[in-house]
Amino acid sequence: NTQVASFLSRIGGFVIVSDEEERESEFQRKARRPAEVSWSENVCDLYFAYHIWVNLCSLNAFRRRKGLGTLQLRAIAGGRSSQMDVLVYSYLLCDSVANGVILDHQPVLQYLYGIQRIGMVMSPLSNNGLGLPYMQNPFHIFFCRGLNVSLATDRPLLFHLSKEPLIEEYGTASRLYQLSGIDICEIALNSVMISSFPYGTKAAWLGEALLTEGPKGNIFEYSKVPTARLELRQDMWQTELNIITEAAKQNSRVDDTTTVALQMPVTAVINAANCSTSTGEYSATSSVTTTAIVQSNHVLLNQVPFVVLDPKIEYPRVVFVGPPERDPSHTVATQLLHRALELRAQYVGLNRLGEVLDGKDMLNPHEIENAFRRDEAFDENEWMFKTVEGVLVPHEVHQIPRLPKDMFHYDDFRVHVQELRLILENIHVRNFTTRRLDLLEHKFMLHLAVNRSLEAGTTAKKASQNRDFYQATKVDNNIHVETCMTARHLLNFIVSKANNNGDDIVSHQEGKEPQTLRQLLQELQISPNTLTVDDLNVQVDTTLGGGRCPVHTRGARRAADIT
C-alpha cells in the first residue's frame, strides 16, 4: 500500500493519550483476549499500552528488515494523580513521555527516568494556562537534576501568543528560570536526541562523532554545548549507575543466607504476582505483606557489605573527619532499583541517548524485537502476517504462526507492573532516591558556580564559534496537526481568505441560495481590515475560563464559531 507507506515515512512514532480515568479493576481482574474486547470499549490504560507496544515491536522488526526507520512509542501524562499508571507503563515501554509534571511527586520514578535517560517533553506555558503557576512547574528542577528534558509547544492556538511558539517557550523559560545560553542550548540538544528523526539527520545537525563517541566527540560548532557540560551529565548518572551495579555485585558475593534474605522482597513480589495471575486477581494483602518483608530485613542487613555512595573518596583539598556514612537500608534500596532497571531493559533496549552518553550496554538489555527475527536475509514473499492473541506476528509461509517464546505475554506484563509498583512504594527506595536527586541538583549548582564563566567562553571564542541560541538546532517534539497554528496564524489565514477567496461558496442552507464568503462576512458585519486576534476569542483566558471573558460583537462571536 503506497499511501500507507508514504504516510509512515512522514511520522516518527505513536503517542498514547489517556483520558485520565482510573480503571484499575480491569487491570487486576483476569485478562481477556483482545478478540473479546470491542473497539468502542474504553479499556484500561495498561492493557491498551501493552498491546500497542507489542504490535509496534512487530511492525518495527518488519521495517528494520526492509531497511526503514523504526517508530517510537510515546505517552502523554496529565497533571492528575490518576495518571500514575501512565508514568509506570511509560517507564517500561515508551521512548519518551510528554507533560510529566506529576513526576515531581514520584522520586523513585524520577530517579529511574533520569538514569535510563528517558525523554521528557514539557510545556510550562501550557501548564500555566491550565492552572499550574509557571514558577511552580518542576521543569527547572528536572533540568538541574540532569533529567533528559526538553521544551515543546502544546496547543499553540490556545496557549501561545507569538508567531514562533517554540521560541516563545524557550524565551519565557530563559527569563523566568534565569537560564544561561548554554542551558537552553543543552535543552535544545536534548530535544534533538529525544526526537524521532533518523540517525543521518541527527548526525547532520549535531555531528556524527557526538552520536558515536559521546561527549568526547562533541563539536561545539554543531551542538552549541560545551564538552564539559556533557561530561558532567554523563559522570553524574554514570556514578549513580555504578552505585547500583556495584551494590548488586556485592550482594551476589555474600553468603547464601543473607542473599536469600535480601532477595525476598523481589522474590516475594514475583511469587505473589504469579499466584494471583493464576487466579485472575491480585491480593492487597500480598502487597502489604511484601512491603513488610522488605522493611523487616534490617535484622540481617548488618551482615552484608554497605553501599558505597560515591567511589571518589580522595580529594586534594578536602579532609573527611570520621567514618563514612553506613546506612543498611541503602542495600535494600539499591537492590530494588537494580531490579527496576532490569525490568525496563527486558522491554526496551537502550535509549539512543543512553548509548551516546555511556558508550556501552548498561545492563546487557534484551531487545524484545529480536524475538521476531530469524536471520538477516529477508524475502517478503516468503513471509506472512497473522494476528495471534491480539499480536500481529510475522511467520514464514509454511509455518504455523506462534508468539515468540522470548516475548513477554500480557500476564507477564501484569506481574512486572505489580512488582514495579511495590518498588515505587518502598520507603527505603523513596528515601534513597530523594536524597540522590537532591545531591544531583547540588552537584549541578556547584558546577555552575565554579565553571559558568568557562562554559560561556572567552570573547575570542564567542566571536569565532557564534555562540547564539538561535543557531542551535531545536525540535518541537509535541506537535499536533489540528492545533499547530497560533492565534496570529489563524488571523492571517482568515484575512487572506477574505481578501483572495471572497467568491468561494461557504454556506448552502436548504431552500436558500448559496452564500459566498464575502456575503457571509457582510452579513456578520465583519471587516477583514479591522479584525484582530482578540476578536477571534480563541485564547485560553477566554475559552477555558482562565480569566475574565471580554465583551464581543455578534460578528466576532460568529467568526470564532466558524473557525
C-alpha positions in Angstrom: 0.0 0.0 0.0 1.9 3.0 -1.3 -0.3 5.5 0.5 0.3 3.9 3.9 4.0 3.7 3.2 4.1 7.3 2.2 2.2 8.2 5.4 4.5 6.2 7.7 7.6 7.8 6.1 6.4 11.2 7.4 5.8 10.2 11.0 8.2 9.2 13.8 6.1 7.4 16.3 2.8 6.9 18.0 1.5 8.8 21.1 -0.8 7.3 23.7 -3.2 9.9 25.2 -5.0 8.8 28.4 -8.4 10.1 29.3 -7.2 10.4 32.9 -9.8 7.9 34.2 -8.9 5.2 36.6 -9.9 1.6 35.6 -7.7 -0.3 38.0 -10.2 -3.2 38.4 -9.9 -4.0 34.7 -6.1 -4.4 35.0 -6.3 -6.6 38.1 -9.0 -9.0 37.0 -8.5 -11.9 34.7 -7.2 -10.8 31.4 -9.5 -11.0 28.4 -8.3 -11.9 24.9 -8.1 -8.9 22.6 -10.7 -10.5 20.3 -13.2 -10.3 23.1 -12.8 -6.6 23.6 -14.9 -4.4 21.3 -13.3 -1.4 19.5 -15.7 1.0 21.3 -14.8 -0.2 24.8 -12.7 2.2 26.9 -10.2 -0.4 28.2 -7.6 0.0 31.0 -4.6 2.2 30.0 -2.1 -0.6 30.9 -4.0 -3.1 28.8 -4.1 -0.8 25.9 -0.4 0.3 26.2 0.8 -3.3 26.3 -0.9 -4.3 23.1 0.2 -1.1 21.3 3.8 -1.8 22.4 3.9 -5.4 21.4 2.4 -4.8 17.9 4.7 -1.9 17.4 7.6 -4.2 18.1 6.4 -6.5 15.3 6.0 -3.5 13.0 9.5 -2.2 13.8 11.0 -5.6 13.2 9.4 -5.7 9.8 10.5 -2.1 9.0 14.1 -2.9 10.1 14.2 -5.9 7.7 13.1 -3.6 4.9 15.7 -1.0 5.7 13.2 1.5 7.0 13.4 3.5 10.2 11.7 2.3 13.4 8.8 4.2 15.1 8.9 5.5 18.6 6.2 4.9 21.3 5.4 7.9 23.5 2.8 8.8 26.1 1.2 11.9 27.4 0.8 12.1 31.2 -1.7 14.7 32.6 -1.4 16.6 35.8 -3.7 14.4 37.9 -2.7 11.7 40.3 -4.8 9.2 38.3 -2.1 9.4 35.6 0.3 7.4 37.7 -0.3 4.3 35.5 0.9 6.4 32.5 4.2 7.0 34.2 4.5 3.3 35.1 3.9 1.9 31.6 5.9 4.8 30.1 8.9 3.7 32.1 8.6 0.1 31.0 7.5 0.6 27.4 8.0 4.1 26.0 10.8 6.1 24.5 9.6 9.4 25.9 6.7 11.0 27.9 5.1 14.4 27.5 3.9 16.6 30.3 5.2 14.6 33.2 4.6 17.2 35.9 3.3 14.7 38.4 6.7 13.1 38.3 7.7 15.8 40.7 5.9 13.8 43.5 7.4 10.4 42.5 11.1 10.5 43.4 11.7 6.8 42.6 10.3 7.1 39.0 12.1 10.5 38.6 15.4 8.8 39.5 14.7 5.9 37.2 13.7 8.2 34.3 17.0 10.1 34.8 19.3 7.1 35.0 17.6 5.5 31.9 17.7 8.8 30.0 14.0 8.6 29.1 13.0 11.7 27.2 10.6 14.2 28.9 8.8 16.8 26.7 7.3 19.7 28.7 5.4 22.9 28.0 5.4 25.2 31.1 3.3 27.8 29.3 0.6 25.2 28.6 0.6 24.0 32.2 0.4 27.6 33.4 -2.7 28.1 31.2 -4.3 25.0 32.8 -3.8 26.1 36.4 -0.2 25.2 37.3 1.7 28.5 38.1 4.8 28.9 35.9 7.2 29.2 38.8 5.8 26.0 40.4 6.4 23.9 37.3 9.0 21.2 38.1 10.7 21.7 34.7 13.7 23.7 36.1 14.2 21.2 38.9 14.2 18.3 36.4 16.8 20.1 34.3 19.1 20.9 37.3 18.9 17.2 38.3 20.0 16.1 34.9 16.8 14.5 33.6 16.5 14.3 29.8 14.1 17.2 29.5 13.2 19.4 26.5 10.7 22.2 25.8 7.9 21.9 23.3 4.6 23.6 22.4 1.2 22.4 23.4 -1.9 23.6 21.5 -0.3 26.9 20.4 -3.7 28.2 19.3 -4.7 28.3 23.0 -1.5 28.9 24.9 0.9 30.9 22.8 0.8 34.5 21.6 3.6 34.9 19.1 4.2 33.6 15.6 7.1 31.4 16.9 5.6 29.4 19.8 8.6 27.2 20.3 10.9 30.2 20.6 8.3 31.7 23.0 8.7 28.6 25.2 12.5 28.9 25.3 12.4 32.7 25.8 10.0 32.5 28.7 11.9 29.7 30.4 15.2 31.5 29.9 13.9 34.7 31.6 11.8 33.3 34.4 14.2 30.5 35.3 17.3 32.6 34.7 18.8 30.1 32.3 22.0 30.8 30.5 22.6 30.5 26.8 24.4 27.2 27.5 21.4 25.9 29.5 18.9 26.5 26.8 21.3 25.1 24.1 21.5 21.9 26.2 17.7 21.7 26.3 17.7 22.2 22.6 20.3 19.4 22.2 18.0 17.2 24.3 15.1 17.9 22.0 17.1 16.6 19.0 18.2 13.5 20.9 14.6 12.8 22.0 13.2 13.3 18.6 12.3 10.6 16.1 14.4 12.0 13.2 16.6 9.4 11.6 20.2 8.9 12.5 21.5 10.7 9.4 19.5 13.8 10.2 20.7 13.9 13.8 24.3 13.4 12.6 24.0 16.3 10.2 22.7 18.6 13.0 24.9 17.5 15.8 27.9 15.8 14.2 28.3 12.1 13.8 31.1 11.9 16.4 28.7 13.0 19.2 26.3 10.2 18.3 29.0 7.5 18.2 31.6 8.7 20.7 29.6 10.6 23.2 30.9 13.8 24.8 34.5 13.0 23.6 33.2 13.5 20.0 31.4 16.7 20.8 31.9 19.6 18.3 30.7 22.9 19.8 30.0 24.4 16.4 27.3 21.8 15.9 25.9 21.1 19.4 26.4 24.6 20.9 27.0 22.9 24.2 30.5 22.8 25.9 32.0 19.3 26.3 32.4 20.0 30.0 28.6 20.2 30.4 28.1 16.9 28.5 30.8 15.2 30.5 29.2 16.5 33.8 25.8 15.0 32.8 27.5 11.7 31.8 29.5 11.4 35.0 26.6 12.3 37.3 24.4 9.5 36.0 27.2 7.0 35.4 28.1 7.4 39.1 24.5 6.6 40.1 24.5 3.6 37.8 27.8 2.4 39.3 26.4 2.7 42.8 23.6 0.4 41.9 25.5 -2.1 39.8 28.4 -2.4 42.3 26.0 -2.9 45.2 24.3 -5.7 43.2 27.7 -7.3 42.6 28.5 -7.1 46.4 25.1 -8.7 47.2 25.9 -11.6 44.9 29.1 -12.3 46.8 27.6 -12.6 50.3 26.7 -15.8 51.9 23.6 -17.7 50.9 21.5 -17.0 53.9 22.0 -13.2 53.7 21.5 -13.3 49.9 18.2 -15.1 50.3 17.0 -12.6 52.9 17.9 -9.7 50.7 16.3 -11.1 47.7 13.0 -11.9 49.5 11.3 -8.6 48.5 11.7 -9.2 44.8 11.1 -12.9 45.1 8.0 -12.4 47.2 6.6 -10.0 44.7 7.1 -12.4 41.8 5.6 -15.3 43.7 2.7 -13.4 44.9 2.0 -11.9 41.5 2.3 -15.3 39.8 -0.1 -16.9 42.3 -2.6 -14.0 41.8 -2.2 -14.3 38.0 -3.3 -17.9 38.0 -6.5 -16.9 39.9 -7.0 -13.8 37.8 -7.0 -11.5 40.9 -4.4 -9.6 42.8 -4.4 -9.6 46.6 -3.9 -6.4 48.5 -2.8 -8.5 51.4 0.2 -9.8 49.5 1.3 -6.3 48.7 1.2 -5.3 52.3 3.0 -8.5 53.3 5.7 -8.0 50.7 6.3 -4.4 51.9 6.5 -5.6 55.5 9.1 -8.2 54.4 11.2 -5.5 52.8 11.1 -3.3 55.9 11.9 -6.2 58.3 15.1 -7.2 56.6 17.2 -4.7 58.7 17.8 -7.6 61.1 20.1 -9.3 58.6 21.4 -6.3 56.8 24.2 -5.8 59.2 25.7 -9.0 57.7 26.1 -7.6 54.2 28.5 -5.1 52.7 27.5 -1.4 52.9 26.7 0.6 49.8 29.4 3.0 48.7 27.5 6.1 47.7 30.4 7.8 45.9 33.6 6.0 44.6 35.5 9.2 44.7 36.8 9.4 48.2 40.1 11.2 47.7 40.2 14.9 47.2 43.4 17.0 47.4 41.8 19.9 49.4 39.2 18.0 51.4 39.7 16.1 54.6 37.0 13.8 55.9 36.5 13.7 59.6 35.1 10.5 61.0 34.0 7.3 59.2 31.8 7.4 56.1 28.0 7.0 56.5 26.8 3.4 56.7 23.1 3.0 56.3 21.9 -0.6 56.0 18.7 0.5 54.2 20.8 1.5 51.2 21.4 -2.2 50.5 17.7 -2.9 50.0 17.2 0.3 48.0 20.0 -0.4 45.5 18.9 -4.0 45.0 15.3 -3.0 44.2 16.5 -0.2 42.0 18.7 -2.7 40.1 15.6 -4.8 39.6 13.7 -1.8 38.3 16.4 -1.2 35.8 16.3 -4.8 34.7 12.5 -4.6 34.2 12.8 -1.8 31.6 15.8 -3.5 29.9 13.6 -6.5 29.3 11.1 -4.5 27.4 13.0 -1.6 25.8 16.6 -1.7 24.5 18.9 1.2 25.4 17.6 4.6 24.7 19.7 6.2 21.9 20.9 9.0 24.3 21.9 6.3 26.8 24.1 4.8 24.1 25.6 8.2 23.3 26.4 9.1 26.9 27.6 5.7 28.2 29.2 4.2 25.1 28.4 0.7 26.3 25.5 -1.5 27.4 24.2 -0.7 30.9 22.6 -4.0 31.9 23.0 -6.1 28.8 19.4 -5.4 27.8 17.3 -8.0 26.0 15.7 -6.3 23.0 12.3 -7.8 22.5 12.2 -7.1 18.8 14.9 -9.7 18.2 12.3 -12.3 19.1 10.6 -11.6 15.7 13.8 -12.1 13.7 15.0 -15.3 12.2 18.1 -14.1 10.2 19.4 -11.0 8.4 18.2 -12.2 5.0 14.6 -11.4 4.4 12.3 -12.2 1.4 8.9 -10.6 1.8 7.3 -13.2 -0.5 8.3 -16.0 2.0 6.6 -14.4 5.0 3.0 -13.8 6.1 1.4 -11.9 9.0 -1.3 -13.2 11.2 -2.9 -12.0 14.4 -2.2 -14.3 17.4 -3.7 -13.2 20.8 -4.0 -9.7 19.5 -0.4 -9.5 18.3 0.4 -9.2 14.6 3.0 -12.0 14.2 5.3 -12.5 11.2 5.8 -16.1 10.1 7.1 -18.0 7.2 4.6 -19.2 4.7 4.8 -22.9 5.6 4.9 -22.4 9.3 2.2 -22.1 12.0 2.2 -18.6 13.4 3.1 -18.6 17.1 4.1 -15.9 19.6 7.9 -15.9 20.1 9.0 -17.7 23.2 11.1 -14.8 24.4 8.2 -12.3 24.2 6.5 -11.3 27.4 2.8 -12.0 27.4 0.2 -9.8 29.0 0.2 -11.8 32.2 3.9 -11.3 32.5 3.4 -7.6 32.0 0.9 -7.5 34.8 3.3 -9.2 37.1 6.1 -6.8 36.2 3.8 -3.8 36.7 2.8 -5.0 40.1 6.4 -5.6 41.0 7.4 -2.1 39.9 4.6 -0.6 41.9 5.8 -2.2 45.1 9.3 -0.9 44.4 8.0 2.6 44.0 6.1 2.4 47.3 9.1 1.0 49.3 10.1 3.6 51.9 13.8 2.8 51.7 13.8 3.3 48.0 11.9 6.6 48.2 14.3 7.9 50.9 17.3 6.8 48.9 16.2 8.3 45.6 15.1 11.6 47.2 18.5 12.0 48.7 20.3 11.1 45.5 18.2 13.5 43.4 18.9 16.4 45.9 22.6 15.5 45.6 22.5 15.6 41.8 20.9 19.0 41.9 23.6 20.3 44.3 26.3 18.9 42.0 24.9 20.8 39.1 24.6 24.1 41.0 28.2 23.7 42.3 29.3 23.1 38.7 27.6 26.3 37.6 29.2 28.3 40.5 32.7 27.1 39.5 32.5 26.8 35.7 29.9 29.2 34.4 32.5 31.7 33.1 34.5 28.9 31.5 31.4 27.5 29.8 30.5 31.0 28.5 33.8 31.1 26.7 36.2 33.9 26.0 35.4 36.9 23.8 37.5 35.4 21.0 35.7 32.1 21.2 32.3 33.8 21.2 33.3 35.6 18.1 34.6 32.6 16.3 32.1 30.0 17.4 28.9 32.1 17.1 27.5 31.1 20.4 24.0 32.1 19.6 20.9 30.1 20.8 19.1 30.8 17.5 21.8 28.9 15.7 21.3 25.8 17.9 19.1 23.1 16.3 15.9 22.6 18.3 13.0 20.2 17.7 9.3 20.6 18.8 8.6 17.0 19.9 4.9 17.6 20.7 3.2 18.8 17.5 -0.5 18.2 17.0 -1.5 19.0 13.4 -5.0 20.1 14.2 -3.8 22.8 16.6 -0.3 23.6 15.3 -1.2 27.2 14.2 -1.2 30.1 16.7 -3.9 32.7 17.0 -1.9 35.1 14.8 -1.5 32.4 12.1 -5.3 31.9 12.3 -5.9 35.6 11.9 -3.6 35.8 8.8 -5.4 32.8 7.3 -8.9 34.4 7.8 -7.8 37.7 6.4 -6.1 36.1 3.4 -9.2 34.0 2.6 -11.4 37.1 2.9 -9.3 39.1 0.5 -8.4 36.5 -2.0 -11.3 33.9 -1.9 -14.3 36.1 -1.3 -16.3 34.4 -4.1 -16.0 30.9 -2.6 -19.2 29.3 -1.5 -19.1 28.6 2.2 -22.7 28.1 3.1 -25.7 26.5 1.4 -28.8 26.1 3.6 -31.8 24.1 2.3 -34.2 26.3 0.4 -31.8 29.2 0.2 -29.3 30.5 -2.4 -25.6 29.5 -1.9 -23.7 32.1 0.2 -20.2 33.2 -0.6 -17.6 34.1 2.0 -17.9 37.8 1.1 -21.6 37.7 1.6 -21.3 35.9 4.9 -18.8 38.4 6.3 -21.0 41.3 5.2 -24.0 39.7 7.0 -22.0 39.2 10.1 -20.6 42.8 9.9 -17.0 41.5 9.9 -14.4 43.5 8.1 -11.1 41.7 7.4 -9.3 45.0 7.6 -10.2 45.6 11.3 -10.3 42.0 12.6 -7.9 41.4 15.5 -6.6 38.4 17.4 -8.8 39.4 20.4 -11.9 39.2 18.2 -11.2 35.5 17.4 -11.8 34.6 21.0 -9.5 31.5 20.9 -7.0 32.3 23.7 -7.0 30.2 26.8 -8.2 33.0 29.1 -11.5 33.3 27.3 -12.2 29.8 26.1 -11.1 27.8 29.1 -12.2 30.1 31.9 -8.7 31.1 32.9 -9.6 34.8 33.1 -12.3 37.3 32.6 -14.2 37.0 29.3 -14.3 40.3 27.4 -17.4 41.5 25.5 -17.5 40.6 21.8 -19.7 41.8 19.0 -22.2 39.4 17.3 -20.0 39.2 14.3 -16.8 38.4 16.2 -18.6 35.6 18.1 -19.8 34.1 14.9 -16.3 34.3 13.4 -15.0 32.4 16.4 -17.7 29.7 15.9 -16.8 29.4 12.2 -13.1 28.9 12.9 
